[in-house]
Amino acid sequence: MKITGCFIPQSIGHPGILPEFFEALAGLDLIVLNFAPMTTLNTHYQKLKAGYLFPEIARRVREFSVQNPNAKIIRLGIGDVVLPLPLSTRNAMKKAVDEMGEPTSFRGYGPEQGYDFLREAIAKHDFASRGVTIHPDEIFVSDGSKCDSGNIQEIFDIGSKIAVTDPVYPVYVDTNVMAGRTGEVSASGHYEGIIYMPSTAENNFTPALPKEKADLIYLCSPNNPTGTVMTHEDLKRWVRYAKENDSIILFDAAYHAFITNPSLPHSIYEVEGARDVAIEFRSFSKNAGFTGIRCAFTVVPKELMAKNKSGEKFGVHALWNRRHCTKFNGVSYPVQRAAEAVYSAEGKKEVDEMIRYYLNNARIIREGLASTGLKVYGGVDAPYVWVKTPQNMGSWEFFDMLLKEAHVVGTPGAGFGPSGEGYFRLSSFGFRENIEEAIQRIKSRLGTPAR
């Protein structure tokens, strides 16, 4: 007797394959069939809504461009910078590249947490200059605050309850959905298991504290997408809540450099007690034009503690260090030298000029849209302008109208969460002439209110 065993792959069920397969087996006496199991996906990914916000925008713009090849589209949607890298950072990077070309100054793997020269510059210029004590070894240099704010949730228990302002930067929500911390998304756009804190014009974009206990709280100031900035009193209120509830605040300060009002805080650590309850994320992307070369950092104070399921306390700093070193090999040496140059006298001057340029763009957007009668928010201490859509139009409806009739791309507020419906975000990251032309097009489409 001839006994043969084989695996049957999933493709064997294809109509064109099945008859040939069984014909080949006809001469065997005994056949043992083992069906090869198909690899199982992470089912939590299937909870995600149709598509990440910005790829969906790109898809719609691409389709319109194909159908209208002669249309000049002005993109004020995604927050990508347009001004070139400051000269000081370019020179520093070139010098570092030359160092990499010499045996005596070549560097291979660097410290995963970042080189001391950059971490010390960050501690001195970003924090000590504002009266805040952050030690260099509490700073973790990375390739983006988007990455860090999405990855930070890995070191916390899957049962952790998260709270987000609504609207919110999509990465905060989506990465927790992927991890399995939520249920399905409801018809209203809310995920089960997430505490949503509405942030709208009705509450001056200052959400109320959660009525239930939140373990992880995502805050962003200056806010993406609303462009509003939290005050010292706002942050004190959150720090107090976190202490009372054993919560941890995940504070995204990627746009802090755009704050011009001297009374507004740049860091949550400007509030007493914040070192005990907060992690802060920052980036060189928007202030110094590093979106394409990637450099950011996360601050994890050594005082910050979290409990395991047995109630034992552990330092979050050590856990993040372990995760960071396991999954990341560090930012390249030339890029870190370029980031260090941001803090030089010349670098500071160049960065200030870039920020003023983008903030002036924001003023043009804000004033131009307000002249049409639209309600406009943000754009003063932030690079984003948040607009109430006219005549109760939906966010995507307004997006399509501007794309098709004004050839201007913005970001639908609904993409940032349910409370973003009926709003629209415009970015000031563009060349001045394009900003001015885009606003003229929108004004021509919307007209001006009757006096």
Secondary structure, 3 states (H helix, E strand, C coil): CCEEEEEECHHHHCCCCHHHHHHHCCCCCEEEEEECCCCCCCHHHHHCCCCCHHHHHHHHHHHHHHHCCCCCCEECCCCCCCCCCCHHHHHHHHHHHHHHCCCCCCCCCCCCCCCHHHHHHHHHHHHHHHCCCCCHHHEEEECCHHHHHHHHHHHCCCCCCEEEEECCCHHHHHHHHHHCCCCCECCCCCECCEEEEECCHHHCCCCCCCCCCCCEEEEECCCCCCCCCCCHHHHHHHHHHHHHHCCEEEEECCCHHHCCCCCCCCCHHHCCCHHHCEEEEEECHHHHCHHHCCCEEEECCCCCEEECCCCCEEEHHHHHHHHHHHHCCCCCHHHHHHHHHCCCHHHHHHHHHHHHHHHHHHHHHHHHHHCCCCCEEECCCCCEEEEECHHHCCHHHHHHHHHHHHCEECEEHHHHCHHHCCEEEEECCCCHHHHHHHHHHHHHHHCCCCC
